[in-house]
Amino acid sequence: MSASKNRAIVLAVTEAKLPIPDAAQRFEVSTRWIRTLLARYKEGGLDAVQPRSRRPHTSPKATPETVVTKILALRSQLHQSGLDAGAESIYARLPSDQRVSVSTIWRILKRHQQVDPQPQKRPRSSWRRFEAESPNEMWQSDFTHCRLADHTDLEVISWLDDHSRYLLHISAHTRVTGPIVIDTFTATADHYGLPASTLTDNGMVYTTRLAGMGAGRNTQPNGFEQL
């Protein structure tokens, strides 16, 4: 309810001597609310009938400042050590009595401008959801760059079963090459059996057949027959 309406109600009753039931009907409020306004007016004048904030004085669910400080400190330490400083890495290093969810850590980092905006990222609406119907129907593979604490650069390759999301293989190498892709695939297939197909990007280590055709999904039937 607006401050001007509250003042008008009070003045109508106190100055114009409008009966409370009539004022309630005219201003379309309850008689109980008018009596509340009159009590506030009696204690503090017209300023006291201003609308009051409904915001709670305290937030019992707010993350304690000690935990926020610890999260920010871990973020800085991981960055300085050249390690992954994301929310999940911070979560794994928080003491058990200070552990909050990964999403809470991310919100804290964002609130303190510790998350770099990445407008170049694709919107969620453009993501394509897919999932194989049975195990070994499709394996996914990709590799990513990482840096150790001593600044050694490595590339990590993985093979993932698309149906179960089970990580079949992961290993680190100075540089991922075509032979490493074949060796890791073969070793994984020896253990779990051959997949019906694979899904990778069009990186040169996965295929030279599509070289020069741009980025995109690269699916191959029957393992690596076309590598």
Contacts in CASP RR format, 6 or more apart in sequence:
PFRMAT RR
TARGET T0000
AUTHOR 0000-0000-0000
METHOD contacts of the structure
MODEL  1
MSASKNRAIVLAVTEAKLPIPDAAQRFEVSTRWIRTLLARYKEGGLDAVQ
PRSRRPHTSPKATPETVVTKILALRSQLHQSGLDAGAESIYARLPSDQRV
SVSTIWRILKRHQQVDPQPQKRPRSSWRRFEAESPNEMWQSDFTHCRLAD
HTDLEVISWLDDHSRYLLHISAHTRVTGPIVIDTFTATADHYGLPASTLT
DNGMVYTTRLAGMGAGRNTQPNGFEQL
1 29 0 8 1.000
1 51 0 8 1.000
2 51 0 8 1.000
3 49 0 8 1.000
3 50 0 8 1.000
3 51 0 8 1.000
5 27 0 8 1.000
6 37 0 8 1.000
6 49 0 8 1.000
6 50 0 8 1.000
6 51 0 8 1.000
7 46 0 8 1.000
7 49 0 8 1.000
8 27 0 8 1.000
9 23 0 8 1.000
9 27 0 8 1.000
9 29 0 8 1.000
9 34 0 8 1.000
9 37 0 8 1.000
10 37 0 8 1.000
10 38 0 8 1.000
10 41 0 8 1.000
10 46 0 8 1.000
10 49 0 8 1.000
12 18 0 8 1.000
12 23 0 8 1.000
12 26 0 8 1.000
12 27 0 8 1.000
13 19 0 8 1.000
13 20 0 8 1.000
13 23 0 8 1.000
13 34 0 8 1.000
13 38 0 8 1.000
14 38 0 8 1.000
14 41 0 8 1.000
18 26 0 8 1.000
20 31 0 8 1.000
20 34 0 8 1.000
20 35 0 8 1.000
21 31 0 8 1.000
23 29 0 8 1.000
23 34 0 8 1.000
24 30 0 8 1.000
24 31 0 8 1.000
24 33 0 8 1.000
24 34 0 8 1.000
27 34 0 8 1.000
37 49 0 8 1.000
40 48 0 8 1.000
40 49 0 8 1.000
41 48 0 8 1.000
41 49 0 8 1.000
63 100 0 8 1.000
63 104 0 8 1.000
63 108 0 8 1.000
64 98 0 8 1.000
66 98 0 8 1.000
67 94 0 8 1.000
67 98 0 8 1.000
67 100 0 8 1.000
68 108 0 8 1.000
68 112 0 8 1.000
70 94 0 8 1.000
70 95 0 8 1.000
70 98 0 8 1.000
71 90 0 8 1.000
71 94 0 8 1.000
71 100 0 8 1.000
71 105 0 8 1.000
71 108 0 8 1.000
71 109 0 8 1.000
72 108 0 8 1.000
72 109 0 8 1.000
72 112 0 8 1.000
72 114 0 8 1.000
74 85 0 8 1.000
74 90 0 8 1.000
74 93 0 8 1.000
74 94 0 8 1.000
75 85 0 8 1.000
75 86 0 8 1.000
75 90 0 8 1.000
75 109 0 8 1.000
75 114 0 8 1.000
78 84 0 8 1.000
78 85 0 8 1.000
78 86 0 8 1.000
78 89 0 8 1.000
78 90 0 8 1.000
78 93 0 8 1.000
79 85 0 8 1.000
81 149 0 8 1.000
82 147 0 8 1.000
82 148 0 8 1.000
82 149 0 8 1.000
82 151 0 8 1.000
83 89 0 8 1.000
83 149 0 8 1.000
84 146 0 8 1.000
86 105 0 8 1.000
86 109 0 8 1.000
87 102 0 8 1.000
87 103 0 8 1.000
87 105 0 8 1.000
87 106 0 8 1.000
87 109 0 8 1.000
88 102 0 8 1.000
90 105 0 8 1.000
91 99 0 8 1.000
91 100 0 8 1.000
91 101 0 8 1.000
91 102 0 8 1.000
91 105 0 8 1.000
94 100 0 8 1.000
106 115 0 8 1.000
109 115 0 8 1.000
130 162 0 8 1.000
131 162 0 8 1.000
131 163 0 8 1.000
132 138 0 8 1.000
132 161 0 8 1.000
132 162 0 8 1.000
132 163 0 8 1.000
133 163 0 8 1.000
134 163 0 8 1.000
135 161 0 8 1.000
135 163 0 8 1.000
135 164 0 8 1.000
136 161 0 8 1.000
136 163 0 8 1.000
136 192 0 8 1.000
136 193 0 8 1.000
136 194 0 8 1.000
136 195 0 8 1.000
136 196 0 8 1.000
137 162 0 8 1.000
137 163 0 8 1.000
137 195 0 8 1.000
137 196 0 8 1.000
137 197 0 8 1.000
138 161 0 8 1.000
138 162 0 8 1.000
138 163 0 8 1.000
138 195 0 8 1.000
138 196 0 8 1.000
138 197 0 8 1.000
138 198 0 8 1.000
138 199 0 8 1.000
138 219 0 8 1.000
139 159 0 8 1.000
139 160 0 8 1.000
139 161 0 8 1.000
139 162 0 8 1.000
139 168 0 8 1.000
139 188 0 8 1.000
139 195 0 8 1.000
139 197 0 8 1.000
139 198 0 8 1.000
139 199 0 8 1.000
139 223 0 8 1.000
140 159 0 8 1.000
140 160 0 8 1.000
140 162 0 8 1.000
140 198 0 8 1.000
140 199 0 8 1.000
140 200 0 8 1.000
141 157 0 8 1.000
141 158 0 8 1.000
141 159 0 8 1.000
141 160 0 8 1.000
141 181 0 8 1.000
141 185 0 8 1.000
141 198 0 8 1.000
141 199 0 8 1.000
141 200 0 8 1.000
141 206 0 8 1.000
142 157 0 8 1.000
142 158 0 8 1.000
142 200 0 8 1.000
142 201 0 8 1.000
143 155 0 8 1.000
143 156 0 8 1.000
143 157 0 8 1.000
143 158 0 8 1.000
143 176 0 8 1.000
143 205 0 8 1.000
144 155 0 8 1.000
144 156 0 8 1.000
145 153 0 8 1.000
145 154 0 8 1.000
145 155 0 8 1.000
145 156 0 8 1.000
146 153 0 8 1.000
146 154 0 8 1.000
146 155 0 8 1.000
146 156 0 8 1.000
146 172 0 8 1.000
147 153 0 8 1.000
147 154 0 8 1.000
148 154 0 8 1.000
153 174 0 8 1.000
154 172 0 8 1.000
154 173 0 8 1.000
154 174 0 8 1.000
155 172 0 8 1.000
155 173 0 8 1.000
155 174 0 8 1.000
155 175 0 8 1.000
155 176 0 8 1.000
156 170 0 8 1.000
156 171 0 8 1.000
156 172 0 8 1.000
156 173 0 8 1.000
157 169 0 8 1.000
157 170 0 8 1.000
157 171 0 8 1.000
157 173 0 8 1.000
157 176 0 8 1.000
157 180 0 8 1.000
157 181 0 8 1.000
157 184 0 8 1.000
158 167 0 8 1.000
158 169 0 8 1.000
158 170 0 8 1.000
159 167 0 8 1.000
159 168 0 8 1.000
159 169 0 8 1.000
159 170 0 8 1.000
159 184 0 8 1.000
159 185 0 8 1.000
159 188 0 8 1.000
160 166 0 8 1.000
160 167 0 8 1.000
160 168 0 8 1.000
161 168 0 8 1.000
161 192 0 8 1.000
161 195 0 8 1.000
162 199 0 8 1.000
168 188 0 8 1.000
168 191 0 8 1.000
168 192 0 8 1.000
169 184 0 8 1.000
169 187 0 8 1.000
169 188 0 8 1.000
171 184 0 8 1.000
173 180 0 8 1.000
176 205 0 8 1.000
177 205 0 8 1.000
178 205 0 8 1.000
178 206 0 8 1.000
178 227 0 8 1.000
180 205 0 8 1.000
181 205 0 8 1.000
181 206 0 8 1.000
181 224 0 8 1.000
181 227 0 8 1.000
182 224 0 8 1.000
182 227 0 8 1.000
185 198 0 8 1.000
185 223 0 8 1.000
185 224 0 8 1.000
189 195 0 8 1.000
189 223 0 8 1.000
194 222 0 8 1.000
194 223 0 8 1.000
195 223 0 8 1.000
196 221 0 8 1.000
196 222 0 8 1.000
196 223 0 8 1.000
197 219 0 8 1.000
197 220 0 8 1.000
197 221 0 8 1.000
197 222 0 8 1.000
197 223 0 8 1.000
198 219 0 8 1.000
198 220 0 8 1.000
198 223 0 8 1.000
198 224 0 8 1.000
199 217 0 8 1.000
199 218 0 8 1.000
199 219 0 8 1.000
200 206 0 8 1.000
200 207 0 8 1.000
200 218 0 8 1.000
200 220 0 8 1.000
201 215 0 8 1.000
201 216 0 8 1.000
201 217 0 8 1.000
201 218 0 8 1.000
202 210 0 8 1.000
202 213 0 8 1.000
202 214 0 8 1.000
202 215 0 8 1.000
202 216 0 8 1.000
202 218 0 8 1.000
203 218 0 8 1.000
204 211 0 8 1.000
206 218 0 8 1.000
206 227 0 8 1.000
207 218 0 8 1.000
207 220 0 8 1.000
207 226 0 8 1.000
207 227 0 8 1.000
209 226 0 8 1.000
210 218 0 8 1.000
220 226 0 8 1.000
220 227 0 8 1.000
END
